[in-house]
């Protein structure tokens, strides 16, 4: 019996020694990285990561639990943006925060998992590779208590595999977007358009009065054009000279495209040269047009483009003839600055 007990003690001591050695040799934190090459420009891939609301399109969290509850801070992109999630046993609960972002180059995040006191870190690197983007997604866990360090070795392969699945999905989403140029349900048209001359009345207008201003001034412009024997060269338009999303007032003009420039009392003329422009066809009444503008803004960010003013809304449908608002067509045009 004593011999058996001594044998058991020796086995336990040996096992304990092996376990302690394994703990000592195991890294104090888990680190790994995954890499993928994506056939899309760096700005586009960067934007799909830098905006937490876009993670639902590709994140491995959503692949593990599509019913995950996501909560976002008021700021959803760039430094200071926060995303909290709560999912099943595979996803758990936690929070991710962007602490640094260099446009189209890199992103750094901090990650907190519920029940774990340490902070983990993530890093993204976006490298232009010809017409493609090489993406590296790295993870560094917080310091692990000594007895649990072997888990950093045991689970590393599985976590890295999950990250790789996320990058594979990111590749699918980005390449589909680059191929189809569909944004928020709108088809983006990127092309060159001819020069235009506008007869216009330009003022600063409160956002809630935009339609009223346009309606009040359009008739007067038509009369001035007829009196000056000017020929129209397109549909009546709204011209916007400042960012529509960050102001309570808008610098805008009611405008009519005409064939030639003339001096007209009580109105101004504007020449817009030919050049590259990004366009969307929007169908519906004016209340829903902001989403079409947002689609163009997304596209411009994805390709690292610079817009020039004015932004043009070309009203292609006469509501007096077409009574169904869902058939009213507005062509939205953003001019792009040459690089």
Secondary structure, 3 states (H helix, E strand, C coil): CHHHHHHHHHHHHHHHHHHHHHHHHCCCCCEEEEEEEECCCHHHHHHHHHEHHHHHHCCHHHHHCCCCEEEECCCCECCCCEEEEECCCCCCEEEEEEEEEECCCEEEEEEEECCCCCCEEEEEEEEEECCEEEEEEEEECCCCCHHHCHHHHHCHHHHHHHHHHHHHHHHHHHHHHHHHCEECCEECEEEEECCEEEEEEEEEEEHHHHHHHHHHHHHHHHHHHHHCCCCECCCCEEEECCCCCCCCEEEEEEEEEECCCCCCCCCEEEEECCEEEEEEEEECCHHHHHHHHHHHHHHHHHCCCCEEEEEEEEECCCCCCCCCHHHCEEEEEEEECCC
